[in-house]
């Protein structure tokens, strides 16, 4: 039987050398430079507006609250790097993602050193061949070089993979989570290699910080448990170290005290209002989003299909190295030793992420696959390692071969650049500004276009101070007791005569939110009445009310809907309401990009231009009808509805 021993002779040894710090720093600078070119120059889709506003105002974000992200981001966005706060927030994402990229070099090189074993017999033979193949370098030094090359190539593959790269383009919690993932892994690999009390404390502390940023930190736990068990079986881990891990984690967990403390101060953004124990637990546990998790096997199959179908687009040609890495690590022991422990560690990271993420029924699922993509990059590193080791075993052409292999991540970078580039996407900004700028003073807006408008409006109204006179109410968030209470308390002038309706609605919500038996029909009726009281209260207060085209008709029954810009004016009369669509040109920004969200925005423009054309036609204003139809055709020249209507109106104008 071939004897093996730990690869303790591999470079880098226990401490990091200057060359490793230089490599990691260079990879960080490289990724930072490239990421800066593709960074969004505006507010992005989904949560970007909300999160930027949370950072600027030191608020409370949507579950699970993200206290570490909030506190670090608050400090970062108040550094006057750019005049626009949105750019500072996006720059924060660039800095976190790029630093994570450089840190993963240490992760990959450490994993290659401590999770693989080198064949002692082969090593002994190679010691006798110092000058035959490697010049003045010993085989061990060559092996250390090979490890560094493999770690560099694996890191490049990761930093230029699509979803990893996308995290750098705009503000989100995931860029910081990537940095935390990398830091957690390197500390726990160090703990596995050489356990000590101080390493245990810091490993627990950073793991705890991971949980204070995002609960997906739990996905890395099976891999860490594997490292712990492996270390314990080697009899190098004292069980007393668990105490220090727990202490470190508990110290980091104290950051969650930020939520109730800040909530008690009534911040501008106070999602969930976690100022008492019940609301705190609800918020931190993400109970609001559980309905989308582990809902059915169909969801699991669909999301798993999304993951596997995206692999080539994710890694491009470097997917070949992932396959080689899986095969070489699975089929060891090989000529150079055993990669089995490395294989199981990577597989555990991969499977634990897929089992969780594939059960989450959301559209933007790619970010939840990040740990799985990291695991596949681990496999690519061992694939590079195996190829370089194979070549170095037979020839001295290691450096030229590595240069050839470098083409793999370079090709991926060029292939992914246009797909990732968000520097020219101003869709949300122009769409939101078009909506707000068109409204009369002191308007009330009901909408649940969170991804394209409502989230962004939080930023433009509260940070850029654009149209602060307008009140935007998220219709779907009104289903939450905390949000209904905030609307009721902050805009009390809407409810001067209707506290009875509000109290009845809150009574129904409390039964539902406390998991008590409830009547869904009663909840829906009180919700319906609450929305209508907002509308009637605003009208009685002399304010005009507008609703997004997505608002269902049952909540607006008894009122007239008049197309007004990109919204519907809610009226009690049938008189003509003038509006000029000429200034609504934000769709041009959306047409410059090809995302699902930009297509949604384009669809709203076309829909509302056609609706306004129909309105003008009903009031026999044919010239204005043509203007609206021409705008619809600017949005979509292939629109059959607009073409047919244009032909009909042209004929009528001709007869006149």
SULHU-V140818 format. One line per field, one symbol per residue. ss: DSSP state (2 for helix, 1 for strand, 0 for the rest). phi: phi as a letter, one per 40 degrees, with the letter a starting at -180 (. if undefined). burial: + if it has 9 or more other C-alpha atoms within 8 Angstrom, else -. A space follows every 10 residues. Layout:
BEGIN
ss->???
phi->???
burial->???
END
This chain:
BEGIN
ss->0001110000 0000000222 2222222222 2222222200 0000000222 2222222001 0000002222 2222222000 0000222222 2222222222 2222222222 2222001112 2222222002 2220000022 2222222222 2222222220 0222220000 0002222222 2222222222 2220002222 2222222222 2220222222 2222222222 2220000000 2222222222 2222222222 2220000001 0000002222 2222002222 2210002222 2222222220 2222222222 2222222222 0001001102 2222222222 2222222001 0000022222 2222222222 2222222222 2222000222 2222222222 2222222222 0000002222 2222222000 0001111002 2222222222 2200000000 1111002220 2222222222 0222200022 2222222222 2220000002 2222222222 2222222222 0000111100 0022200001 1111001111 1000000000 2220002222 2000022222 2222222222 2222222200 0222222222 2222200002 2222222222 222220
phi->.ccbaccccc cccdcccdcc cccccccccc cdcccccccc cacccgcdcc cccdccbfbb ccdbgfccdc cccdcccccc cbcccdcccc cdcccccccc dcccdccccc cccbbbbbcc ccccccccbd ccbbgcccdc cccccccccc cccccccccb cccdcdccca caccdccccc dccdcccccc cccacacccc cccccccccd cccaccdccc cdcccccccc ccccgbbccc cddccccccc ccccdccdcc cccccfcdbb cgfccbcccc cdcccgddbc ccbfcacccd cccccccccc ccccbfcccc cccccccccc cccbdbhbbc ccdcccccdc cccccccccb cbcccdcccd cccccccdcc cccdcccccc cccbaccccd cccccccccc ccccccdccc dbcbcbdcdc cccccccccc dgcbbbabcd cbbccccdcc ccbcgcfccc bbbccccccb cccdcccccc bcccbdbbcc cccccccccc ccccfcdbbc cccccccdcc cccccccccc cgbcbbbccc cccccbcgbc bbdbgbbbcc bbbbccbcab cdccbccccc ccbbcccccc cdccccdccc ccdccccccg bccccccccc cccccadccc cccccccccc cccccc
burial->---+--+--+ ++-------+ +-+++++++- ++--++-+++ ++++++++++ ++++++++++ +-++++++++ +-++-++--- ----++++++ ++++++++++ ++++++++++ ++++++++++ -++--++-++ +--+--++++ ++++++++++ ++++++++++ ++++++++++ ++++++++++ ++++++++++ ++--+---++ ++++++++++ +++++-+-++ -+++-+++-+ ++---++--- +--+++++++ +++-++--++ +++---+-++ +++++---++ ++++-+---- -++++---++ ++++--+--- ++-++++++- ++++++-+++ -++--+++++ +++-++++++ ++++-+++++ +---+-++++ ++++++++++ ++++++-++- ++-----+-- ++--++-++- +++-+++--+ ++++++++++ ++-+++---- -+++++++++ ++++++++++ +++------+ +++++--++- ++++--++-- -+-++----- ++-+++-+++ ++-------- --+--+++++ +++++-+++- --+++++++- +---++---+ -+++++++++ +--------- +----++-++ +-+---+++- ++-+++++++ +++++++--- ++-+++++++ +++-+---+- -++-++--++ ------
END
